[in-house]
Amino acid sequence: MTETSVLEYLLRRDRLIVVAGLAGVVVLACIYLAAGAGMDTDMADMSMDMPMPWSPAYAVLAFVMWWVMMVAMMVPSAAPTLLLFTTIQRKQAASVRPFVEAWVFLSGYLLTWAGFSLVATLAQWGLERAGLLSMAMTSTSAVLGGLILVAAGLYQFTPVKSACLRYCQNPVLFLSRYWQPGAAGALRMGLRNGGYCLGCCWFLMGLLFVAGIMNLVWIAGIALYVAAEKLLPLGQRLSRAAGVALIVSGTIVLARAT
């Protein structure tokens, strides 16, 4: 088999290329987080009353930490939409290399979560300055933790949550409604799809402020829940059940704090 024919064979296996790439991205993100995301692990032993010494370099590191977390947590549940997008692109004669436009789509999706990561970094800085977040990046206030749990639970019942979850659960619905041709269209579709996922899951990500931003058990747990909510047929019921559980948990935490 010549070099040209090998290349042509691989290009026809666009879904395989996309799946392999997604798996590689998620694995690298998980390794980065498991290694500490570049954070000083000794800071957990420092006084919790000391404010975090933020510098421009540390702020960038915190932003990267949040963004990599979002990649590890959100990309698996976005895979069905991305793979369906790739399939449609392959069947269109105008798309010579559908996997390229698939990566453009993914870039738009991840840009949306980069925006969230920036807001989360600012929130982390503000909470640490207010003494509500410890050096170990966990909440030092039971009241704050309880309020986040209750708020996250209530959000599960909002129309915004339901509308966003509907598009996240149904890639066919999303792609049929918002399809746009070309690389620019793929980028805009990725941004829009990321926006729906953000609207669906942003409050759940806020739970990381309760038990620890770098708590790998919570990161894995939230990622598994997000995937189940989007991919299982009972996603809406699961969403409401999780909302009730969060409200009850938050109420118990608040009751114990008063």
Secondary structure, DSSP 8 states (H G I E B T S, - for coil): --HHHHHHHHHH-HHHHHHHHHHHHHHHHHHHHHTTTT--GGGGGS-TTS-----HHHHHHHHHHHHHHHHHHHHHHHHHHHHHHHHHHHHSTT-S-HHHHHHHHHHHHHHHHHHHHHHHHHHHHHHHHTT-B-TTS-BS-HHHHHHHHHHHHHHTTSHHHHHHHHHHH-HHHHHHHH---HHHHHHHHHHHHHHHHHHHHHHHHTTHHHH-TT-HHHHHHHHHHHHHHHHSTTHHHHHHHHHHHHHHHHHHHHHHH-
